[in-house]
Structures are given as C-alpha cells and as structure tokens.
Amino acid sequence: MFRDFPELKPSKGKFRIIGIDKFEILGEGHWVVADFDDRDEAIKKAKEMTRNASKDAADPSVATVFYAYDENGNYLGGEIHDEG
C-alpha cells in the first residue's frame, strides 16, 4: 500500500486508518483519517466507520471503506463482510 502512496504511511509505532472511496480508487480516492497508538483500537474504529458508511450507502458494495494499517503498510482490519 505505502509503496504506491508513501504519503499515507504512519509514523513509526503508529497505526493509521485510511478512508477509501470505491468510486475513486486511484488519485484522490483515499485519505488519512487518524493515527492510533493501539493496534486493536485502530482496527475497531476502522470497522465501526466502515459499518456506518455501509448503512448510509445505496448499496454496501459501493460504500466508502476504512482500513487500518501498520507502519509497514500491512493491512490490519476494517472489513465487515464477515460479521454476518
């Protein structure tokens, strides 16, 4: 993730939530939401934000999503499709 978008990389030891607009994947379709000191807190908040965006979307498949990443660009969580 950060190889293509280094401006999205959090500081060392931080966890970052990135917002992703599914209609605008390239270019301006992503943005920094917040940084967290705690990994689990970042994942929980990303899922909460994705869940809320899904409720407001015309269809969940086109909703804006929020994903948590570590300082190395590893995806940590934010998907809600497995929550039933």
N, C-alpha and C positions, 0 to 999 in steps of 0.2 A: 504494500500500500504506500509506504513512505518513499519508496524508490521513485514512483511516478509523481508523488505530491509531497515533497520534503517539508513544505510549509505546515503540514498537518502533524508533524512529529512532536510529541510532548517532550518536556524536559526530562532529564534522567530521573528515574524513580517514580515518574508520574504515569497516570492512566488517563487517556483522553477519549471523550465522546465526540464522534464525528456525525453530523447530520448528512444524509444523502437523499437527494431528490431523485426519485426513479425516472422522472421525465427528462432530467438533465444530468446524465451520468458523467459526461465529460465537461470540461470547462468549469462553469460556476455552480455546478450541481452538488457541491459538497462544502461544508463549513465546519469550523471548530465550535463546539457547543460549550464544553467545560473541561477542566482538568480536575483530577481527583488524586488524593494521596493513597486511597484504599481501593484495591482491585475490585473487591466484591461490591463496594458502593457504586463504582463506575458501571459495572455490569447491571446492577439492579436499576440504576437510574436510566440507563440506555433502554432496557426492556420496558420500563414504565413509559418513557417518552414514545417508543415505537408503538406500544399498546394504545396510547392516547391518540397518536396520529392515525392509527388504523381505524379507530372509531369515527374520526372526522372525515375519512376519505370516502369517495363514492364507491370504491371497491378496495378491500385490503391489499390486493396485488399491486395497486398503484400508490399506496401510501408512502409518505416520507418515512425513512427508517433511521434509526440512531444506533450506531455500533460503538462499542468500547474497544480500544486498542492499547497495547503496552508500548513502551518506548522503542521497541524493535519493530513495530508495525504488525505484531501478531494480533489477529482478531481474538477477542475475549468473549464477546457476547452482545446480545441485543435482539437476536431473533426471537420471535414469539410464536412461530408456527407450530412448535412442539408443545405448546401449553394447553392444547385441547380447547 
